[in-house]
Amino acid sequence: MDILLEVAQLARSTYYYHEKRLTKADKYSNAKETITAIYHENKGRYGYRRITAELRKRGFPLNHKTDVTEFSLFGQKLYLSPILDLCSRDIVSYTTSDRPVLSMVTEMLDKAFVRIPDKTNLILHSDQGWQYQHKQYQRMLKEKGIRQSMSRKGNCLDNAVIENFFGLLKTELLYLQEFESMEHFKAELIDYLDYYNNRRSKAKLKGLPPAIHRLQALSVA
């Protein structure tokens, strides 16, 4: 072992760290197996809504926000912070980070502000997370002319739209694919978000992808 580590120029601690990661249990393995079973039990007829409902019946809390936005894979964590348009359901902007820091949401706002004209009287809703109560976040909204709205304490229904999106994301990506590393998962996540916005048709939007529906709505307005 010592010779191999010397040839590879690896510290012993580095070797054992990666060995531990490879043997670490997948926290989503039970849910993945259950989704596969549900899919085959119903001969592939169930879409994500029915699969999600069936998972809830079997005791999997899929739409819990803190669980869905914090992805835990390979001994690492990745956080996703998106803004979802209430009308078209498209992702206006998003950021990812390995830590839930303030810059994650401020950068998300900066990206969104590029697409949003000043003084449009928009409302941006969120839960009561500490980031959304931070003075810098609130100041950025005020300077852009955006009104802030936050969920009532302990009332998950106030944030149902984004919760549903997170449930969809988890069902269609996290549980149905195998990933080789956190970097692989992150790449697939970015690809999925692009797919969701620009290629995934939505019945409630007359069969259009969210981003296309939003563009059409803006052109008519």
C-alpha positions in Angstrom: 0.0 0.0 0.0 2.8 2.5 0.9 4.5 1.9 -2.4 1.3 2.4 -4.4 0.6 5.6 -2.5 4.1 6.9 -3.1 3.9 6.1 -6.9 0.5 7.8 -7.1 1.7 10.7 -5.0 -1.3 10.4 -2.7 -1.5 11.0 1.0 -2.8 8.0 3.0 -5.6 10.2 4.3 -6.7 11.1 0.8 -6.9 7.5 -0.2 -9.0 6.5 2.8 -11.3 9.6 2.2 -12.1 8.5 -1.3 -12.4 4.9 -0.3 -15.0 5.8 2.3 -16.9 7.9 -0.3 -17.1 4.9 -2.7 -18.5 2.7 0.0 -20.9 5.3 1.4 -24.6 4.2 1.1 -26.8 6.1 -1.4 -29.4 7.9 0.8 -31.8 7.8 -2.2 -31.4 4.1 -3.0 -34.7 3.0 -1.4 -36.7 5.7 -3.2 -35.0 4.8 -6.5 -35.9 1.2 -6.1 -39.5 2.1 -5.2 -39.9 4.4 -8.2 -38.6 1.6 -10.5 -41.1 -0.8 -9.0 -44.0 1.7 -9.3 -43.1 2.3 -12.9 -43.0 -1.4 -13.8 -46.1 -2.3 -11.7 -48.1 0.2 -13.9 -46.4 -0.9 -17.1 -44.9 2.5 -17.7 -48.2 4.3 -17.7 -47.5 6.5 -14.6 -46.0 9.9 -15.1 -44.2 11.9 -12.4 -47.5 13.2 -10.8 -48.8 9.7 -10.2 -45.4 8.4 -9.2 -45.1 11.2 -6.7 -48.5 10.5 -5.2 -47.8 6.8 -4.9 -44.4 7.6 -3.3 -46.2 9.7 -0.7 -48.6 6.9 0.0 -45.6 4.6 0.7 -44.0 7.0 3.1 -41.5 9.0 1.0 -41.7 12.8 1.8 -40.7 13.9 -1.7 -41.8 17.5 -1.7 -40.1 18.7 1.5 -38.2 21.8 0.4 -35.1 21.5 2.6 -34.6 17.9 1.5 -35.0 18.6 -2.2 -32.9 21.7 -2.5 -30.1 20.1 -0.6 -28.8 17.3 -2.7 -26.5 14.9 -0.8 -24.4 12.5 -2.9 -21.0 10.9 -2.6 -20.4 12.5 0.8 -20.9 16.0 -0.7 -23.7 18.5 -0.8 -25.1 20.7 -3.5 -27.7 23.4 -3.1 -30.0 24.8 -5.7 -31.7 28.2 -5.5 -34.1 29.0 -8.4 -36.6 31.7 -9.1 -39.8 30.3 -10.7 -42.3 32.5 -12.7 -45.7 32.0 -11.2 -47.5 32.4 -14.5 -45.5 30.3 -16.9 -43.6 28.2 -14.4 -40.3 28.8 -16.1 -37.0 29.2 -14.3 -36.1 32.9 -14.4 -32.7 32.3 -12.9 -30.9 29.9 -10.6 -27.6 29.3 -8.8 -25.9 26.3 -7.3 -23.4 26.1 -4.4 -21.8 23.6 -2.1 -22.8 25.8 0.8 -26.1 27.7 1.6 -24.5 31.1 1.7 -26.0 34.6 1.2 -24.1 35.1 -2.1 -26.1 32.2 -3.5 -29.4 34.1 -3.4 -27.8 37.5 -4.3 -26.2 36.1 -7.4 -29.6 34.5 -8.2 -31.1 38.0 -8.0 -28.4 39.5 -10.2 -29.1 37.0 -12.9 -32.8 37.6 -12.7 -32.5 41.3 -12.8 -30.8 41.2 -16.2 -34.1 39.8 -17.5 -36.4 42.0 -15.5 -37.0 45.8 -16.3 -36.8 48.2 -13.4 -40.0 49.2 -11.5 -42.2 46.5 -12.8 -44.2 46.0 -9.6 -43.3 42.3 -9.4 -43.8 40.3 -6.3 -41.1 37.7 -5.3 -42.3 35.0 -2.9 -40.1 32.8 -0.7 -40.2 31.0 2.6 -38.8 32.5 5.8 -35.2 31.3 5.3 -32.5 33.5 6.9 -31.2 34.5 3.4 -34.5 36.1 2.5 -34.6 38.1 5.8 -31.1 39.5 5.2 -30.9 43.2 4.7 -28.8 42.9 1.6 -31.3 40.7 -0.1 -34.2 42.9 0.9 -32.3 46.0 -0.2 -31.7 44.5 -3.7 -35.4 43.8 -4.1 -36.4 47.3 -3.0 -33.9 49.0 -5.3 -35.3 47.0 -8.2 -38.9 47.9 -7.3 -39.9 44.3 -6.4 -42.2 43.6 -3.5 -41.1 40.9 -1.1 -43.6 38.2 0.1 -42.8 35.4 2.5 -44.7 32.3 3.6 -46.5 32.3 6.9 -44.5 30.4 9.5 -45.2 26.7 9.4 -47.5 26.9 6.3 -46.0 24.9 3.4 -49.0 25.6 1.2 -47.9 29.2 0.8 -44.9 27.9 -1.2 -46.7 25.1 -3.1 -45.6 26.1 -6.6 -41.8 25.9 -5.9 -42.4 22.8 -3.8 -44.1 21.1 -6.7 -41.2 22.0 -9.0 -38.7 20.5 -6.5 -40.8 17.4 -6.4 -40.8 17.1 -10.2 -37.0 17.7 -10.3 -36.4 15.0 -7.7 -38.7 12.5 -9.5 -37.5 13.0 -13.0 -33.8 13.5 -12.4 -32.5 12.5 -9.0 -34.3 9.2 -8.6 -34.2 8.0 -12.2 -30.5 8.4 -13.1 -27.3 7.0 -11.8 -24.4 9.4 -11.2 -20.7 8.8 -11.2 -19.8 11.8 -9.1 -21.1 15.1 -7.7 -19.7 16.9 -10.8 -21.6 14.5 -13.0 -24.8 15.1 -11.1 -24.3 18.9 -11.3 -23.8 18.7 -15.1 -27.0 16.6 -15.4 -28.9 19.0 -13.1 -27.9 22.0 -15.3 -29.0 20.0 -18.4 -32.3 19.1 -16.8 -33.0 22.7 -15.9 -32.5 23.7 -19.5 -34.7 20.8 -20.6 -37.4 21.8 -18.2 -37.4 25.4 -19.4 -37.1 25.0 -23.1 -38.1 21.4 -24.2 -40.4 19.9 -21.6 -44.0 20.5 -22.7 -46.6 21.3 -20.0 -50.3 20.5 -20.5 -51.4 23.6 -18.5 -49.4 25.8 -20.8 -51.2 24.4 -24.0 -48.4 21.9 -24.6 -45.6 24.5 -24.6 -42.4 24.5 -22.6 -42.4 27.1 -19.8 -39.9 29.5 -21.4 -41.7 29.5 -24.8 -45.0 30.1 -23.1 -43.5 33.0 -21.2 -42.1 34.6 -24.4 -45.5 34.3 -26.1 -47.3 35.8 -23.1 -44.8 38.8 -23.1 -45.2 39.3 -26.9 -49.0 39.6 -26.5 -48.9 41.8 -23.4 
